Amino acid sequence: MSLPPELYLLAFAHLPPSSLAAISLCSRLFRIWAFPLLYNRVFLMNNEQASAFASRVTDQELGEPTQRIIDGLRFAEHVKCLYVGHDDMSVLNETLQLLILAIPSLKQLQGLVWKPWLDYWDGATFLSHAFASIRDNCDNFDSLSILIHRDGGFDEFMDFRLDFRGRLKHLQIQTDDISLWDDEIICIMAKVARFSPDLETLDLSLHGNLSPEAVWDVDEFCKSLDGIRYSRLQCLKLCDAAYVDLASLGDISSHPSPFRSFLELNHHNITILSLPPPTRPFDSFPDDLHLPADIFPNLREFEGTIYWCHQISKLRYPASQLRTMNILMERPIYEEINNYNNYGYYDEEKALEMVYSALRSCSALTELVLCDDFPVTGDILRTLSECAPGLQTLTCFLDLTEAVEPIIPALPCFKRLRRFTTNKHILLMDHIMSSGREQPLLLDDISRVNVEEDHWW
């Protein structure tokens, strides 16, 4: 019995590229259906692939006889997202020139993920020309993710006008090292953000050096935005490599910190929030940041350190509406050791109590993620089930020094748990299957959680 074409297309949309490629060889009709999906995302992981892709696009547009176009299918018109390189790749100027020639044919291009190094002499010039070509030829382009390298051809990049005519909706900026040029990186980020008042996603989780001495100042970044309001901002990520001065943030005088002003100006539509970690032990943090009681009325997903989760849980709307919480440990490297035990770690009891308090306040929480610096035991699992009885998804690292057996009796305490992602999923699987659990529980490997998603926006 044949199925309607709509059902085939719906099924094809959920297949990985390898399966789409295999299905496209089954029949002419399947090829026509699978072809647009197969080229939605194009990954160019080296100069050879990038050059071959660009050459094929330009040859098809010029009607070269060496390029057979089967059934009139041209892949360039189906490319929506282009992934170029990786953080160890150095793109050649010749490759960039070929890509510049191919870009006008990518009429449906919506997003670009750029990660390679640039040629030291002319790379920044060619990349700015590529961006200008995208701006002038790709009317649907609205998403940019760029990895900026130190001494990788980007020193002059900030001199170019990174203006996409206000069309950018999703912006992600990353860098491999910010320890030596924090002023430049702030300038680049602010320049792109100022030209994009309709941003819906602003991801500045730079994934750089995490030491407190090598962080960029989020107050300086917000100050350089000159009070611009992003009325459509829904996702704000400032985690990993930013510094926030809590004393200034909690000051409600007539001169609030630029970061506080930015949050109060743009918090209304934010549903996903990731805040930068403070640079001091939480024992020295202020008990109350005096944040407005009605701030973040639409917040659904939050990522931050233990202290931040505790503060967010005290706010009216997040406490009743927050669905997902990703709890990170405080910064591990400090010169002061006054608030540490003899081994240099935080007071575990106080940290756990702050976590439990935050979970008790967030009554609607359904998903919880604990970082790898937060090893979980059976007793901790039981307490988590009492503090967050509505959890359906839990991701955590189990204590490697503890056997699997104490974990098994703790899992049934989560009455609604449906997915458990951990580092011991294989060992737990046999025990859970033999325990006769009434509700099905999906076990997953935590290493998959750390894999970067294809669509970051």
C-alpha positions in Angstrom: 0.0 0.0 0.0 1.5 3.3 -1.1 1.7 6.2 1.3 0.9 9.9 0.6 4.0 11.9 -0.4 3.6 14.1 2.7 4.2 11.1 5.0 7.4 10.2 3.1 8.7 13.8 3.3 7.9 13.9 7.0 9.8 10.6 7.6 12.7 11.8 5.4 13.0 15.0 7.5 14.0 12.9 10.6 16.8 10.9 8.8 20.5 11.6 9.1 22.4 12.6 5.9 23.9 9.1 5.5 20.4 7.5 5.4 19.1 10.2 3.1 22.0 9.5 0.7 21.1 5.8 0.7 17.4 6.4 0.1 18.1 8.8 -2.7 19.6 5.8 -4.6 16.5 3.7 -4.3 14.4 5.4 -7.0 14.0 8.5 -9.1 11.1 9.7 -7.0 12.9 9.1 -3.7 15.8 11.1 -5.1 13.6 14.0 -5.9 12.1 14.0 -2.4 15.4 13.4 -0.5 17.5 15.8 -2.6 16.5 19.1 -0.9 16.9 17.6 2.6 20.3 16.1 1.7 21.8 19.5 0.9 20.1 21.5 3.6 23.3 21.4 5.6 26.7 21.3 3.9 29.9 20.5 5.9 33.2 21.6 4.4 35.9 20.3 6.8 39.0 21.1 4.8 40.3 23.2 1.9 39.8 20.4 -0.6 36.1 20.0 0.2 35.5 23.7 0.3 37.2 24.2 -3.1 35.3 21.3 -4.7 32.0 22.5 -3.3 32.5 26.1 -4.6 33.7 24.9 -8.0 30.7 22.6 -8.4 28.3 25.4 -7.5 29.8 27.8 -10.0 30.1 25.2 -12.8 26.4 24.3 -12.4 25.4 28.0 -12.6 27.6 28.4 -15.8 26.0 25.3 -17.3 29.3 23.5 -17.7 28.8 20.2 -19.6 31.1 18.4 -17.1 28.5 18.7 -14.4 25.5 16.5 -15.1 22.3 17.8 -13.5 20.0 14.8 -13.0 16.3 15.5 -13.2 17.0 19.3 -13.2 18.2 19.2 -9.5 20.6 21.9 -8.5 21.9 21.5 -5.0 23.0 25.1 -4.5 19.4 26.3 -4.3 18.7 23.9 -1.4 21.7 24.9 0.9 20.4 26.5 4.0 23.3 26.2 6.4 27.0 26.1 5.6 29.6 24.7 8.1 33.1 25.7 7.2 36.2 24.1 8.8 37.2 23.3 12.3 39.4 25.0 14.9 42.6 23.4 13.6 42.0 24.2 10.0 43.7 27.1 8.2 41.7 28.2 5.2 43.6 29.3 2.1 43.0 32.6 0.3 42.4 30.7 -2.9 39.6 28.7 -1.2 38.1 31.9 0.1 38.1 33.4 -3.4 36.2 30.3 -4.7 33.7 30.5 -2.0 33.1 34.2 -2.7 32.3 33.3 -6.3 29.9 30.6 -5.2 28.0 32.6 -2.5 25.7 34.5 -5.0 24.2 31.1 -6.1 23.3 30.1 -2.5 20.0 32.1 -2.6 18.4 30.1 0.3 21.4 30.3 2.7 20.2 31.1 6.2 23.2 30.3 8.4 27.0 30.2 8.4 29.2 28.5 10.9 32.8 29.6 10.5 35.7 28.0 12.4 39.0 27.9 10.5 42.0 30.1 10.9 42.6 32.8 8.3 45.7 33.6 6.2 47.7 36.1 8.2 48.1 38.7 5.4 44.9 38.9 3.4 42.5 36.4 5.1 40.5 39.1 7.0 40.0 41.0 3.7 38.7 38.0 1.8 36.4 37.0 4.7 34.9 40.5 4.9 34.2 40.2 1.2 32.5 36.9 1.7 30.3 38.4 4.4 29.5 41.3 2.1 28.5 38.9 -0.6 26.2 37.0 1.8 24.6 40.3 2.8 24.0 41.4 -0.8 22.8 38.0 -2.3 21.3 35.9 0.5 18.0 37.6 1.5 17.2 34.8 4.0 20.5 34.9 5.9 19.9 35.6 9.6 22.3 33.3 11.6 26.1 33.6 12.1 28.5 31.6 14.3 32.1 32.5 14.1 35.2 31.2 15.9 37.8 33.9 16.2 41.5 32.9 16.7 44.3 34.7 18.2 47.0 35.5 15.6 44.8 33.8 13.1 44.2 36.6 10.7 41.5 38.3 12.8 43.6 41.1 14.3 42.5 43.3 11.4 39.1 41.8 11.1 37.6 44.2 13.6 38.4 47.1 11.2 35.7 45.9 8.8 32.1 46.9 9.0 30.3 43.7 10.1 26.9 45.0 9.1 24.2 42.6 7.8 21.7 45.4 7.4 20.0 44.4 10.7 19.0 41.0 9.4 20.9 38.9 11.9 18.6 37.1 14.3 21.0 34.5 15.8 24.6 35.4 16.6 27.3 33.2 18.2 30.9 34.3 18.8 33.5 31.9 20.1 37.3 32.1 20.5 40.1 29.7 21.3 41.9 32.1 23.7 40.9 35.4 25.2 43.7 35.8 27.7 45.7 38.3 25.7 43.2 40.4 23.8 40.1 40.9 25.9 39.7 44.5 24.7 39.6 43.4 21.0 37.1 40.6 21.5 34.7 42.9 23.3 35.0 45.4 20.4 34.3 42.8 17.8 31.3 41.4 19.7 29.8 44.8 20.4 30.3 45.9 16.8 28.3 43.0 15.4 25.6 43.2 18.1 25.1 47.0 17.5 24.3 46.3 13.9 21.7 43.6 14.8 18.8 45.2 16.8 16.5 42.3 16.0 18.6 39.6 17.6 16.7 36.6 19.0 19.8 34.6 20.1 23.0 36.2 21.5 25.5 33.5 22.4 28.8 34.8 23.7 29.8 31.7 25.7 33.3 32.0 24.3 34.6 28.6 25.6 38.0 30.2 26.2 40.4 30.1 29.1 38.4 29.7 32.3 40.9 31.2 34.8 39.7 34.3 36.5 42.7 36.3 35.2 41.7 35.7 31.6 38.1 36.7 31.3 36.4 39.4 29.3 34.3 42.0 31.2 30.6 41.7 30.5 30.1 45.2 32.0 32.4 46.7 29.3 30.5 44.8 26.6 27.1 46.1 27.8 28.4 49.6 28.1 29.6 49.6 24.5 26.1 48.8 23.3 25.0 52.3 24.2 21.6 51.2 25.7 20.3 49.4 22.6 17.1 47.5 23.3 16.7 44.1 21.8 13.0 43.7 21.9 13.0 40.2 20.3 15.9 38.7 22.4 14.9 35.2 23.5 18.2 33.4 24.2 21.1 35.1 26.0 24.2 33.0 26.8 27.1 34.6 28.6 28.6 31.6 30.4 32.2 30.3 30.5 34.4 33.2 29.9 32.8 36.4 31.2 33.3 38.3 34.4 30.5 39.9 36.4 31.0 42.2 39.3 28.4 41.1 41.8 28.9 44.1 44.1 28.2 46.4 41.2 25.3 44.2 39.9 23.6 44.3 43.3 24.0 48.1 43.7 20.6 49.7 43.2 21.9 53.3 43.4 21.4 55.9 40.7 24.3 54.4 38.8 23.6 50.7 38.2 26.1 48.5 36.4 25.9 48.3 32.6 25.1 44.6 32.9 22.2 45.2 35.2 20.9 47.9 33.0 21.1 45.6 30.0 19.2 42.8 31.8 16.5 45.2 33.0 16.1 46.6 29.5 16.0 43.3 27.6 14.7 40.6 30.0 11.0 40.6 29.0 11.1 37.9 26.2 14.1 35.9 27.3 13.3 32.2 27.6 16.8 30.7 27.7 19.4 32.4 29.9 23.0 31.5 30.7 24.8 33.8 33.1 28.6 34.3 33.6 30.2 32.9 36.8 31.5 35.3 39.4 35.2 35.1 40.2 35.1 34.7 43.9 34.0 31.8 46.2 30.2 31.9 46.9 30.8 32.5 50.6 31.7 36.0 49.8 28.7 36.7 47.5 25.9 39.1 48.6 22.9 37.3 49.9 20.5 39.4 47.8 21.3 41.1 44.5 18.1 43.2 44.7 16.9 42.1 41.3 13.4 43.3 40.3 10.8 40.8 41.5 9.1 40.7 38.1 12.3 40.2 36.1 12.5 37.3 33.5 8.7 36.7 33.3 9.1 34.1 30.4 12.2 32.3 31.5 12.0 28.5 30.9 15.7 27.4 30.7 18.5 28.5 32.9 22.3 27.7 33.1 24.6 29.0 35.8 26.7 28.3 38.8 25.2 27.2 42.1 25.0 30.7 43.4 23.2 32.0 40.3 20.7 29.1 40.4 20.0 30.0 44.0 19.4 33.6 43.2 17.2 32.9 40.1 15.0 30.5 42.1 14.1 33.4 44.5 12.5 35.4 41.7 8.7 35.2 41.3 8.3 34.1 37.7 11.3 31.7 37.3 10.4 30.0 40.5 7.0 29.0 39.1 7.7 28.6 35.4 11.3 27.4 35.0 11.4 24.0 33.2 15.2 23.3 32.8 18.1 24.1 35.1 21.8 23.4 34.2 23.8 23.7 37.4 27.5 24.5 37.1 30.2 24.6 39.8 31.8 27.8 40.8 35.2 28.7 39.3 37.8 26.1 40.4 40.8 28.3 40.3 41.5 31.0 42.9 44.4 32.4 44.8 42.3 32.7 48.0 41.7 29.5 49.9 39.8 30.9 52.9 36.5 29.3 51.8 38.0 25.9 50.9 38.7 22.8 52.8 42.2 21.3 53.1 42.0 19.8 49.6 41.2 23.1 47.9 37.5 22.3 47.1 34.3 24.1 48.1 32.4 23.2 51.2 30.3 20.4 49.7 27.5 20.6 52.3 26.9 24.3 51.7 27.0 23.8 48.0 24.5 21.0 48.1 22.2 22.9 50.4 22.1 25.8 48.0 21.2 23.4 45.2 18.5 21.7 47.2 17.0 25.2 48.1 16.9 26.2 44.5 15.2 23.0 43.4 12.6 23.3 46.1 11.7 26.8 44.9 11.3 25.8 41.3 8.1 23.8 41.4 7.6 23.4 37.7 11.1 22.0 37.0 11.1 18.9 34.6 14.8 18.8 33.5 18.0 19.0 35.6 21.6 18.9 34.4 24.5 18.7 36.9 28.1 19.3 35.7 30.9 16.8 35.8 32.4 18.5 38.9 29.3 17.5 40.8 29.6 13.7 41.4 26.3 12.3 42.5 25.8 9.4 45.0 22.7 7.4 45.9 21.9 9.6 48.9 22.1 12.7 46.8 19.7 11.2 44.2 17.2 10.5 46.9 17.3 14.1 48.2 17.1 15.4 44.6 13.9 13.4 44.1 12.4 15.0 47.2 13.4 18.5 46.2 12.3 18.2 42.5 9.5 15.5 42.4 8.4 16.5 38.9 11.7 15.7 37.2 11.3 13.9 33.9 14.9 14.2 32.6 18.1 14.0 34.7 21.7 14.3 33.5 24.5 13.9 36.0 27.8 12.2 36.7 27.7 9.3 39.2 30.5 9.1 41.7 33.1 6.7 40.3 34.1 5.7 43.8 30.7 4.3 44.5 29.3 1.0 43.3 26.3 0.9 41.0 24.1 -1.0 43.5 23.3 2.0 45.8 22.1 3.9 42.8 19.4 1.4 41.8 17.1 1.8 44.8 17.3 5.6 44.5 16.0 5.8 40.9 12.4 4.7 41.8 12.2 7.7 44.1 11.8 9.8 40.9 8.1 9.0 40.2 8.0 10.8 36.8 11.6 10.2 35.5 11.6 9.1 31.9 15.2 9.8 30.8 18.4 9.3 32.8 21.7 10.4 31.2 24.9 9.4 33.1 28.4 8.0 32.8 27.4 4.5 34.1 24.5 3.8 31.8 25.8 0.4 30.6 26.3 -0.8 34.2 22.9 0.4 35.2 21.0 -1.1 32.3 21.1 -4.7 33.4 20.1 -3.8 37.0 17.2 -1.7 35.9 15.9 -4.3 33.4 16.0 -7.0 36.1 14.4 -4.8 38.7 10.9 -4.9 37.1 10.5 -1.1 37.0 6.9 -0.1 36.3 7.6 3.1 34.4 9.9 2.8 31.3 13.3 4.6 31.8 15.5 5.6 28.9 19.2 5.4 29.8 21.7 7.4 27.7 25.5 8.0 27.6 26.4 11.4 29.0 29.2 11.8 26.4 26.5 12.4 23.8 25.3 15.4 25.7 28.6 17.2 25.2 28.4 16.8 21.4 27.8 20.2 19.7 24.4 20.4 18.1 24.3 21.0 14.3 21.8 23.7 14.7 23.0 25.9 17.5 20.3 28.5 17.0 
